[in-house]
Amino acid sequence: MRIRRYSNQNEVVQQNSYKQFQRWRQERGKKLKAKDYTYRVPNMEPDLHFLKNNTEHPSITWIGHSTFLIQIAGLNIMTDPVWSGQMAFQKRLAPPGIPIDQVPPIDVILISHSHYDHLHISSIRRLGGAKQILVPAGLSAKLRLKGFTRVKELHWWESMRIGDTTFTFVPSQHWTRRNPWDTNSSHWGGWIMQKSGGSAASARRTADSDHKAAALPADSCDGSDNEAASVRREIAASYSPSGEERPLVCADPTIYFAGDSGYFRGFKEIGRRFEIDVALMPIGAYEPEWFMGPQHVTPEEALQAFEDTGAKWFVPMHYGAFKLADDTPQEALERLEAERCRRKLEEDRVIVLPHGETWKLAGGK
């Protein structure tokens, strides 16, 4: 039987052939020797008591890479669960924010696509709970072969309701492969999580009333003589040691998990269809841009995509855990902060989480 091959919205040439991959490997040999990987994304002690007992307050906890524990409407939701200690022979750069045996029971797992740094079978198997797995079209058969039975696949713009939450699979610009024969045999995308039957516009008005955007301090983006050091100070200041200074969003937030993507017009369409409160956006694995550009946004493109969606808050992800490309976690954060300054975005709209922090979107103890 002929295998269905999925494609992107835009006609884009992916730089993923064997010849192009070999060119990248040759180029990166010398480049990586000059890279500084001493910077580590901070880890803070997770609030396990809150996470294991919370059934009413919306929250977002960054585990690392593209893995988040999201709690909304009484559900424990896990995105792209990966607890692997290495990826492609590269050791993990920083430990996961919560040990996998300390994670509360999971109700829903969202998979963005089949690449190994987003779909890790062992991690899914080790998570406890009912684990309804939502996957892109074409991927359910692979998971059923691994023994998972509660699997539902969706095409772009299709939705599924679980409890009081509706999950909608939305487009991204990417590709998939887990072996030499299954290229693009399953789809890729992001996920919108929102209250079922609720008014997204109402949720946005609530967020507007709670969120008071801080004006940019005059000296935070002043282009001083040591700009790199200034940017690094801003990054360090953005980490909240306890999470208490994080802004409140609303009781029923709409959350967008973007998965993996190059920059494409689909971000604007997602913004037209949904009133998004929090966007979880990738910022890493973008260098060299000639190779990675069609599949991974740069930090600058990530902020453009964020503005395209009209979201209120931006949470960076897809950096800091694995050496997937030639950029470093510090470079990604520095470019993100410099672009935030250039765009004159308020500081508290970009939420840079350490591993393990729980952002409580509507309070809660």
N, C-alpha and C positions, 0 to 999 in steps of 0.2 A: 504494500500500500504506500502511495506517495505521501511523504511527510509534508505537512503544511509549514510554510516559512512565513514568519511575521516580519513586518517592516515598520519604519518610522513614518510620521506624518510628513516630514520634509524629505525630499530626495537628498540624502546625505551619504557620502562615501566614507564608510568606517575604515580607519587605518588599523586593521587587525589581521592582515595577511601574514603568512610566515615570513615573507621577504621583508615586510615593514617591521615586523617584530625583531628580526635579526639586526636590522639597521639600528633600531632603538637600543638593543643590547650592546652593540659595538660602541655607540655614542656614550652610553651611561657608565661604562667601565671607569673612565677617567673622571667623569663628573661626580660620581658618588663618593670618590675618595676625598673630594674637597667639601663635601656636605657635612654639616654639623647636626648630629642627631642626639646631642646631649640634652636638649630640651625635652621635657616630658609633660604631657597634660597632667595637671594635678589630680590626685585622688582624694576625696574626702569620705569620712565615715558615713555610710548610708544610714538613713533613718528607717531602720528595719521595723521598728515598732509601729511607726505610722503606716508604712507600706503594707504590712501584714494585717492591719486592722482597719484600714481605710476603705469605706464603701460609699462615701458620699462626696468627698472633695476631689475635684479634678487635679491631677498632678502629672508632671513629666519628669522622669529620672533617666539620665544618660548613663548607659552601661559602657558605651564605647563604640567607635566606628559608626555604624548605622543602627545600632541596637539601643532601643529605648523601651523602658517600661512606662506605659501610659495608663493612667487610671481615670476613667470617665464613666459616669452613670452606673457605678457599681461593677464595672468590668475591669479586669487586669489584662491589658493588651501588650503584646510584645512585637516589636518590629524587627525584621531581619536578624533573628537571634544567632549571634556568633560569639562563642566563648573560647574558640580555638587559641592555643598558645603560639601558633605560627601560621603563616600564610605564604605559600609558594616558597618554602624553605627559609623564610625570613621570620625571626622570632618577634613576638608581639612587643611593641614598644612600651606599653603601659598596661597594667592589669585591669581587668574589667571592674566597673564601679561597684558591682555586687557579685559575690561568689555565686555560682549557679545553684548551689545547694541551699542558698539563703533566699532565693527568689520566691515570692508568694505564688500560689497556684495560678496558672495562666488560663484565661478563658478564651482568648483570641490571639492567634499568631498571624501577622501580616507579612507576606513575602513580596518583595518588589520585583525580583527576577532571580534567575538560576545561577548566577556567578557564585563561586565558592565563598567569597567574602560577604555574601548576603544570604546564602542558603547553605547552612551547615547542619547536616543531618544529625550528627551526634548531639549538638546543642538542643535541637528540637526534641530529640528523644529523651534527653535528661530533664527537660522542664516538666514540672508537675502540673496537674489540673486537667480540665476537660479538653482544652486545646483544639478549638475549632480553627482549622488552618485555611486562610484565604490566600489564593495564589493566582498569578496571571494565567490567562488562557493557554492551554497546551502543556501545563506543568503538573496537573493533578496525577496523571498516570505515573510519573516518576516517583511521586511521594507514596502512592498506593503500593508500588512495587517494594518500597522500603517498609511497608507494614502500617502506614498511617491510613486510617479509615475516615476520619472526620475532615475531609478535604473538599473545598468548594472553589472552582476556578471561575474567574470573571473576565470578560472582555472590557476594553476601555468604555467608560461611562456607565457600566453596569453596577448595580448596588445590591447589597444584602443587609437586611436588618437583623441585629442580634440584641435582644433585650430592648432597651430604649435608644440604642445607637445604630445609625446607618453608616455602613462602610461603602464607599464608592471608589472603584478602581479608575484612575485617571492616567492620561498619557505621559510619557517621558520620551526622551531621545536617547536610545541606547542600543544594546544588542545582547544576545545570550549565547553561551556555549559551555558545556560541561565535559564534552569529549569531541574528538575530531569529526563526528558524524551528526551532531545534533544542533549545529549552528542555527540560531533563530527559530528553533522548533517550538519554542514557547515565547510568550510575550514578556514585556517589561513595562513598568509604570510606577506610579505613586498611589497613595491612599488618602482619601478625605474621610475624617471621622467627625460626625456631627449628630446632635440629638435628633432622633426620629420625630418627624412631624413638627419640630420646633421652628421658630422663626429665626433664621440666621441674622436677619437685619436687626431683630430685637436683641439678640446676643451681642451684636456689634455695638448697639447703643449702650448696653450695659457696660461693655468694655470701655467705651469712650468716657462714660461717667466715672469709671474707676481709675482709668489711666490718665495721669497728668504728665504729658510729655515734657521732659526737662529740656530747657534750652541748652545748647552746646556751650560749655565753658569757653571763655574767650581764648584761653591758652591751650585747649586740648588738641587743637589741630593747627598750631601756629606756624608750622614749617620752620622750626628753629634750626640752628646750625647743626644739631645732632638729631636729625629727624628720626632715624632708626631707633635710637635710644628712647626718644619721646613716645614712639609708637609702642615699644615694648612695655613702657610704664603704663600706658593706657590699657594694654592687654592684661597686665598683672592686676590693675585696679578693677578690671571688669569681673574678675572672679569673686563671687560672694562667699565668704567663709561659712556662712550658716544658712544662706538662702532667704534670710529675713528681709533683705533689702530688695528682693525681686518684686516687680510690679504685679498687682492683681489683674486678672484678665476678666473672667466672669464665671458663673456657676455652670454654664453649659457651653464650653468653648468649641469652636470648630477648628480642628487641627489638621494640617496638611503635612504628610510625610512624603517627601519628594522622591525617595529612592535614589537611583543613580541617573544622571542625565547630562547631556550636552545642552547648550543654550538653544532654545527653539521657540517658535511662536505659540506653542501650546500653553506656556505659562500664562499668557494673557487670556486665553480661552478658559483656563481653570479659574482665573480671577473673575471672569465674567459670570461663571456659573455658581460660584460659591463666595460667601462672605467669610473669609478666613481670618481667624484670630492669631494663630501661631503657625508659622511655617518652619519645618525642620528641613534645612537645606544643606546639600553637600558643598564642601569647599576644598577638598583635597584630591590628590591623584590627578593633577592637571598638567604636569610637566613630563616630557616635552609637549608643548601645545600642538605641534604639527601632528603628533600621534594621538594625543588624548582629547583634543578639542571636540571632535564629533560626539564623544561619549561622556566627558566629564567637564562641568563648568569650572572656570577659574573663580577665585574669590570675588573678583570684580563682576563677572557674569552672574554669580550667585545673588549678589545684591540687586542686579538688574532684574533677575527673575523674581526676587522677592517683591520689588516694586511693581513688576508686571501683575503679580497675583493680588496686589492690594492688601496683603496681610499686615497685621498690626505689629507683630513681633517676629524676629528672626533668630533661630537657634542653629548655629553651625554644627555640622556633623561630617562624617566620612573623612576624618583626619585624626592623627594622633595614635592610632592603634597598630597600623601595619605599613610597611614600606611597599606601597603598590606602584609608585612612580618615582620621579626624580625630585619632587618637591619635599620639603620637610614640614612638620607641624608648625614650627615657628614661622617659616616663610608664609604659610597659608594664613596664619593669624595676623601677621604683619601686613600682608596685602589686603586682608579684609578690613583691618582697622584704618589703613590709609585710604581705602576706597570709601569707607563710611564717612571719614572726614571730608573727602572731596565732594561727596554727595550731600554733606551737611545733614546727615541723618542723626536724630537724637540718640545720645549714648544708650539710654535705657530701652531702645527698641531692638538692640542687638544683645541677645542674652548668651554669653559665652559660659557654658556650664563646665565645671570640672567633672571628672568621672565620679559617679556616685551621688551627686547632688540631686535632691528632689525639689523641683520648682512647683510650689503649691499655688495653683492658678486662682484659687478663690479662698485662700486662707486654710485653716485646719491646723490641728496640733498633733 
